[in-house]
Amino acid sequence: FATPSSRLRSKGAIIMEFNVKTLEGKDAGKVSLSDAIFGLDPREDILARMVRYQLAKKQQGTHQSLTRGEVSRTGAKMYKQKGTGRARHHSARAPQFRGGGRAHGPVVRSHEHDLPKKVRALALRHALSAKLKSEDLIVIDNLVASEAKTKALVGTFASLGLTNVLFIGGAELDSNFKLAAQNIPNVDVLPVQGINVYDILRRGKLVLSKAAVEALEERFK
């Protein structure tokens, strides 16, 4: 797959002409990519902040331990207060005893934290730019399969050298393509509204449809 073939300047913005391919590997013209979206110098700190934000938001946070008020154990005094020569204790539910409650243990909570909307938008543009800079970005004219056959799509991907890839289609995905690709390991298919930094970075190649490119250009215009 070819890298950007030329750069044009339009109304102060630099536009890159990028070669478009078909799923069969044939040429399908060119598409314009804005430098403001695909031509940034990727910053690892911004990408790391976004990935941390996504993973924290994704974490369930359903872990919880029993406190001394929740364990099923007698609350009677263990032995008399004086005369035993031992330390003074009351309930066996105390944290220092085996089978007792946990002190300061995990509780059900949300791990989500805030990240400014502008930083999230910038991180997505940096992720797209990183794929283009590393020559791991491919633009396909249309993500459409004639039939929902996984075997046929595996052969198509093999001929294109796609083994670890994220496909981003338009607002509506082709049902045949989605069904055929969902059982292939290390292959993800998302509509353009579901594009995110974590999924872009976790896959080796990023494949955008022309509809996805147009939607991204409109989104960041």
N, C-alpha and C positions, 0 to 999 in steps of 0.2 A: 504494500500500500504506500502511496506517495505522501510526502509531506507537503505543506503549503507551497503552491507553485509561484505565487506572486503576491505583492502587497500594493494596495491602492489606498489613496487618501480621499475620504469623502466627508465634507463638512467638519474638518478638523480631526476626524477619527480615522485610524488606520484600519483598513479592511483587508483581510487575507483571503486569497482565493484557494480553496481547498478541494482536492480531487474527490469526487463521489464515485463509489463503486456499487455494483449490484451484489446480491447474495451469491451469484455465480462467479464473482470476481471480475466482471466486465466493467469498462468505463461507463459512467452515467453522467458525465458533465462535471460541473464545478458548483460549489456553494460558497457564499461569503461568510467569513467568520470575523467578528469584531475583535480587535486587539484589547478592548476594555473587558472582554469576557474570557478570551482564550490566549491572550498575549501577555499576561501578567508574569512577574517573576515570583514563583511560588515561595511562600514563607512557611516553614515547618511549624513555627510556633502557633500560627493561626489555624493551620490544619489540625494540630494536636489539641488545641482548645475545643475545636468543633467535634472531633472524635470523642473526646472526654465528655462533652456535653451530651452527645447522642447515646453513648453507652450508659451514662448515669441515668438518663431519662428512661432508658430501656430496662434498667435493673428493677426487678420486682420488689425487693425490699420486704418480703414476707417472712423473714427470719425473726424468730422470737424465742426467748428462753423463759422458763418459769421463775418467778420471784418467790420469796419465802411465803407470801400470802397465797400462792397458787399451787404449790406442791401438795401432793396427797400424803400427808404425814401427821402424826399426832402433834398437838401443840402443848402437851403436858410437860411440866418441868421434869428434866431428865433425872435429877437426883436432888437430895436436900441441899440447901444453901451452904450449911456449915458442917464441919466435922469430918469431911471426907479427905481433906488434904488436896483436893483437886480444884481447878479453876471454877469460878461461879458461872453456871450456864442455866439457860431456861429451856427454850424450844429447840428441838432437833431439826427444825426447819431452817435454822440459821445457815448462812452461806458457808461457814467454815466446816460444816459437817457433810460427810458423804451422804448423798440423797437429799441434801438441803437445797434451798433456792439459790439462784444465781444472782450475785450482786452486780449491778450495773451491766447487765447482759443486753444483747441486741433486742430491739423492739420493732414492731411493724412501723415502717416509715418510708417516705419517698426520698430517693437519693438525687432527685432532680435539682438542678441549680440554674440560675439565670445566666443567659448569654445574650448580649444586645443583638437585636435583629440585623443591624448593619454588619456586625461581625459575622453572623451566620451567612448572610448574603455574600460577603467578601470571601468567606471560606469556600463556598461553592465555586466561585469564579477562580480561586487559586487552585482548587482541585482539578477543574477543567483545564486550566493552563498547564498544570503539572503533567497531565496526560498528553497534551499536545507537545510539550517540550521534550518529553521522553519518547515521542513517536509511538505512543500507545493509543492514539485516538484514530478511529475509523468512522467515516460517514457513509451510511448505506442509503440508497434512494428510498427503499421501502422495506419494512420488516413484515413480509407477507409470505405465508406458506400455502401451497395449493391444497395440502391435506395435513391432518394432524398426525403425522407419522414421525415418531422420534428417531427411528433408524435413518430415515432420509435426511433429517436435519443434522444428525451426527456426521454423516458423510459430507454434507455441505460445509460444516464447521471445520472438519478435518482438512478439506481442500483449501480452506482459507487460513489454516494454522491457528484457529481459535480454540483454545483448550481451557482457558480461565478468563471469562469475559462477562461484562455487564452490558446488556442491551437496553437502550432507552428508546422507546417508541413515542408516538404522538399521544394525544389525550385519550384516544381509544386504541387499545392493542388488538391486533389481529388474533382472533380466538384460536385458529389453527396453529399459528406460530407459538403462541403462549402455551398451549397444551403440549405441543411437540417438544418444547424446550424445557418444560418444568421438571422433567425426569432426568435431565442430563447433569451430571455432577459438575460443580464449579461454574455453572451458567445461571445467571440471574436475568430476569426480564421485568422491567418496570415501565409504567407510563411516565411521561415527562413530569407530571406533577408529583411523582414519588422520588424524583432524583435527589440524592443526598450524598454528602461527603464520605461517610463511612463506607457505603457500598461501592462508591467509585474507587476508593483507595484499596479496598480488600480484594479487588479483582485486577488481573494483569492488564487486560485490554478494556477499553471503553468504546462501545459502538453506538453511535447516535444515528437515528433516522433523520431525513431532511426535515420532517415535521417537528422533530424534537429540537433541532437547531433553530428553526424559525420561532418556536415557542420560547426558547431560551433568549434569543435576541429580543423578542418582544417583552419578556419579563424584566430584562435588565436595561431596557432602552431608556 
